[in-house]
Amino acid sequence: MLIVVLLKGVPARTTQAVQIGGVLNREAMDLVLNPHDAKAVEAADYLRRRAGGKIVALTMGPDMKLIPLMKPLYDSEVGGVDEEYVLSDRKMAGSDTLATSYAVALGVKKLVERHLAPLDELAAAIRKSGYSEAVKAKAEELYAANLLPNGVYSDLPSVKDTIVHRFLDGKTTAATAVAELAAEKDKLSKFIVVAGVKTTDGETGSVGPQVAEGVSELLGKTIPHATYVEEFEVDPETGTVTTERRIGYLSQKLEMQLPALLTISHEYRPSTAPASGQAAARAASYRGKSLQATKWTADDLGADPKRLGLAGSPTIVGTGIDIGKPPVQKKVGETMVFLKRVEQFEFETKKYGPYAPGDLASGLPTGAIDKLRSEGSVGVFDTSMLARELLQ
């Protein structure tokens, strides 16, 4: 099973607008992983333990910020994600939820195609070469690229009864092997996308459903979706997903067929995967992790530029204000504050920062404050600073 988990890097200070028109300049901001996405990662981990497959993290934004931000996810939530993809292009800058969903839907489509194509390549090699080293070489190449499930081919000593091994050992015919690959392709086409219920910088909760609509448009078939999911179960054999969700006082139980998209509620708690399905889950899993994140541009996605960025965004947003800071008390002539931006630094083996102009410096060690003050980075809060803050 292909499990795509949608992630987003959000400003550490909730809604600091740094450009006219409410467009967030994420390259100039301190980004953190959207807190609501943690539940989506939990759900993805459960899906892999329940049905096997591969967890692919997909995000959109400045790659130089997002790649380091996502790296720890390789080790998070039991097994961590297996691969990471970043949609990053100036053409995507300023996207509202509609333009974002279009780009992300293209990313999902490309991921699905990327994992289905190797099965066609392998089937073509069997038709052309029959029982030969060429088939084994092609299988080894695709497996090394992390593009074949263990049940198709594996070099693990514990996995021997694969489609390719049975064919090369003469236990099945070329026609049978091709038919088995077609069945495997049908299983893999029943992918699932999971996402956080919303993001802290937008709070719309609409991108998940819009991605489902976008993928439906691109694939020419309906991709069902469920939002605010608190519990769910998947049956790998039938490709059925049963979900329970709560919207206000209303509780619903929904059943849908894969492929599908779920947005995961804060109340979600993963179930325990049954031991009886572990062998099948291992067969559906992949070689391992690809630790080098992949960047895709608008051209890589084959995107229509008219549907990206500001050009593809009908939403008009006013200038935002910073509501992410906790309330603080500053005394004119006494309180020490930062006079300019200071990136993260180390003092006496401890790390501090980053800090923005106006942030309090009073919590720092005296030695650090003295050093920063000598550099002109810290000073006493005065009336001119107070006036600027009152007029913002």
N, C-alpha and C positions, 0 to 999 in steps of 0.2 A: 504494500500500500504506500502510495506517495502522500505524505503528510506535510502540508505547507502551513507554516505558522507565520502570520503577519505581525510585524513588529514596527515600532516607530520610536525615533529619538525625539524627545520633547524638551523644551527649554527647562532648565533647572528652576528658573523663576517664572513660573506658570505662564504669564501672558505679557512679557515685555516686548512691545512693538518697537522696532528700531528703524522702520522705514515708513514713509507716508503711505496711507491706504491700508494699514493693518497687515502688511506683508512681513512675515518673520524672516530675518536674515539669520538662518540657522548656522551658517559658517562662522558668524561672529559671536555665537552664544555658547554657553556651557550646556551641553545636552546630557540628558539621562534617559535610560530606557523607560518608556511609558509604564508607570506602575501597574496599570490594568492588564498589561500584556503578560505579566507573570503567570496569571491563571491560564492563559492560552498555551504557554510553554508546559505547564503541568498537564493540561489536557492532551497535548501532542505526545508527551512522554507516556501517558497512559495508553494512547492509541497504538504506539509502537509496541508496548509490552503486550497489548491485547491482540493485535493483528499483525505485528511485524511491520517491516517497511523501512522507510527513511524519513527523518525529520529535516525538512529544508526551511530555513529561516529566510524570509523575504522582507526587505524594507526599502524605503525610498528616502533620498535626501543626500546631503554632501558625504561622499564616500570617505573622505579623510577624517570625518567625525564619527561616522557610523560603524566603520570596520573595527576600530579599537573598542567601541562601545559594545559591540556584539560578541567580541572574542570570548569573554568569560562564559557565554552560553554553551560553548562546546562541552563544558564540564558541569553545567547546572542541571537540576532536576533529574537526579539518578544518572541517566545516560547522556544527557545533553543533546544538543542538536548535532546533526551529521554534516550539514553543508550550510553555507550562508551566501546569499545573493543580495547585492545592493543595486537599486535602480538610481542612477545618479547622472544628471545631465542639466546643464543650464536651461535647456528648453523646458524642463519640468518645474523650474523655480516659480513660486507664486501660485501653485496649483491649489484650488479649493477642493472640496470633497469629491466633486464630480470628475475633475481632471485627475486627481490622485487615484480615484477608483479605476479610471480608464487605464492609466499606466500600470497599476498593480494587477489589473485583470490581464493585461498583455504579458506581464511577468509570470503569472500563474499558467497561462496558456503555453508560454515558451518552456516552462519547467515540465509541463505534462508532455509536450512534444519531445523534449530532450530525453525523457525516460522511456517513451514508447519507441522511438526510432531505432535504438540498438536491437530491439527484438526483431524488427524487420530486417536489419542488417544481418543478424545471425541466421534468420530463416533464408535469406538470399544466399548466404555462403553455403548452407546445407544443400540447397537446390543445385547450386553451381558445382560444388566440389565433392559432395557426397562424403564417404568415410575417409577423411584425409586430415593431414596436419593443418591445412588451411583453416578448417573449421575450428580446431582447437586454438590456433593462433588468434583467430578473430574473437573467440570467447575470452581468451586470456587478456587480450587488449581491452575489451569492453569491461571486463570484470575489474581490471586494474584501475580503470577510470571511474569505478564505483557506479557503473550504469547497469549492472545485471544483478537481480536477486540471487541469493544463494541457491534457490531451487532450480534456477536455470543453469548456473555454472558457479563452482566454488573451488578454491584451492585449499580449503580447510580440510585437514585429515578427517574431521568428524562429519563432514558433509560429502557423501559419495554418490548418492542416488539422485543425480541431477539430470535434467533433460539432455544436456550435452554429453554427459558421461554415458548415459544409457544408449544414446545414439552411436557414439564412437566405439562402444563395446559391442555393438551389433545386436543389442537387445531390442531395439526399435528400428523401424524403417525411417527413411527420410520423410515420407508423407506423415508418419505419426509424429515425428519430432517437430515438423512445421505446424501441425495441428496443435500440439502442446504449447508451442510458442504463441500461437494465435490466442489460445485460452489464457495464457499468462498475460498477454497484452490486454485482453478484455478485463482481467482482474485489476491490472495496473491503471486502466482508464477510470476506475472507480476510486478516484482520489478524494481527499477531504482537506478543506481549508479551515483553520481555526484562528480566531483573532480575539483580542481583548474587547470588552464590551464598549469601550470608548477611549478617548485620549484626553489627557489633562490640559492640552493646549487648545482643544476645540469643543469637547464635551457634546458633540453632536450624536455620536453613536450610529452614524449613518454609513460610514465607509465600508464596514463589513457587508451589509446588504447590497450596497451599490457595487461592490466587487463581484458578488454573486450574479447580479444583473449583467455586469460587464462581461464576465466569463460566459454567461448564457448567450449573449449576443455574439461573442467571438467564436464559440464552438457550435453555435446553431442548435443548441438544445437547452432545456431548462435546468438550471442548477438550483435546487431548492436550498433554502437557508432558514435557520432559526436563530433568534437573538435572545439574549439574557438567559442562556442555558445554565441551569444549576446542576443538572445531572444528565448523563447520557450513556447509552450503551450501543456498541456496534457489533454486528454479526458478520464476521469476515466471509462466511460461506454464502450468505444471501445478499450481502452488500446493503443491509438495512441498518439505519440509525434510528434509535428511539431516544427522544429527548424530553426532558421536563424543564419548563421554564416558568418564571413568575413575572408578571407585569402588573405592578400595583397590587391590587387584591385578587387579581385573576391568576390562577394556575392552569397551565395547559400541558398536555402530553401529546407530542407530535411524533409521527413516524414518517420517515422519508428514505428514499433510495440514494445511494452514492452514484455519482459524485455529489457532494453537498458542502455547505459552508455553515459554521457555527460561530457565534460570538459568545464568549464565556463570561458568565456572571462572577462577581466577587464571591458569591456564596458557593461556588463550585468546589467540590471535594472529589478527587479521583477515586474510582473504585479499585478493587483488587483484581488483577487479571487472573483468570482461572488457569491452574497448572495444566489442565488437559489440552490447552491450545498452544502450549509453548513450542512444541516441535514445529507446528505449522507456522508460528510466528517467526521462528529462526529461519525457516526456508524462505519466507517472504522478505527477510531482512537483507542488508547489503554488506559489502566487504568491511566497511568501517567509516572513518571520517575523512573528509577533505578539508584540511585546516586552512587552506588559502581561500579567502572570500573572493567571489566573482563579481565584477562590476559589469552591469549592462547599461548602455546608453539608449537614448530614444531610437537611434538608428538600429541598434541591436534588436530592439523590440519590434521594429517596423511600424513605429507609431505615426499617426497622423499629427503633424505639428499643430494643426488647428484645434486639436482636442487636448493639448497639453498646456501647462503653465497658465499665465494670465489670459492668453488668447482663448483657452478652453475652459475658463472659469467664469461662469455667469454670476457668482456670488460677489457682492460688494461689501467689504468690511471696513468699518471706521477705524481710526487710530486707537490702539489698545493702550492700556495702562498696566503698570506692574502691580499685581495684587498678590504676588507670591511671597513677599517678605513678611515675617512675623512683626507684630507691633514692637517698636523700640522707643526708648526715651533718650533724648539727646539734650544736654545742657550747654547753652552757649558759653564759650570760654572755658569749658571743663572737659567735655567728652572728646575722646580721640577718635577720629574717623579717617578713612582712606580718602586721599585727595585724587587718586587716579587708579586705574585698573592695575591690579597686581596678580600675576599668575601664581599657580600653586608653588610653594617653596618649602624648603626643609630647614628647620631650626632645632638644634639639639636632638637630632634623630627623629623628630616628629614632623609630620607634614601639615601645612596650613594652606587655606585658600582653595580656589581663587577668590579674589575680592573685587568688588566694583566700587566706583566712587560713591562716597556716602556711607558705605558699610562701617559698622562699629569695629574699632581696633582694640577695644578695652579688654577683650577676652584673651588677647595674646600675651605671652610672657614679656616681662619688662625689657629684657634684652632684645627681643625681636622688635618691640615697638621703638626702642632707641635706634636700632639699626635702620628701620624703615623711615623713621623721622629724619635721620641724617641724610637719607637718600631723597627726601622730598616726597615720599609716598604716603606719609601719614602726617596729620596735623590736627590742631584743635578746631572743633566745630565753632564757627563764628556766625555773625548776623547775616553776612552775605550768603552763606550756605543755607541758612534758615529761609531767607527770602526766596532763593531758587527753588527750594523744596515746596514752599507754600504756593508758588506760582506754577508749578508743573501740572 
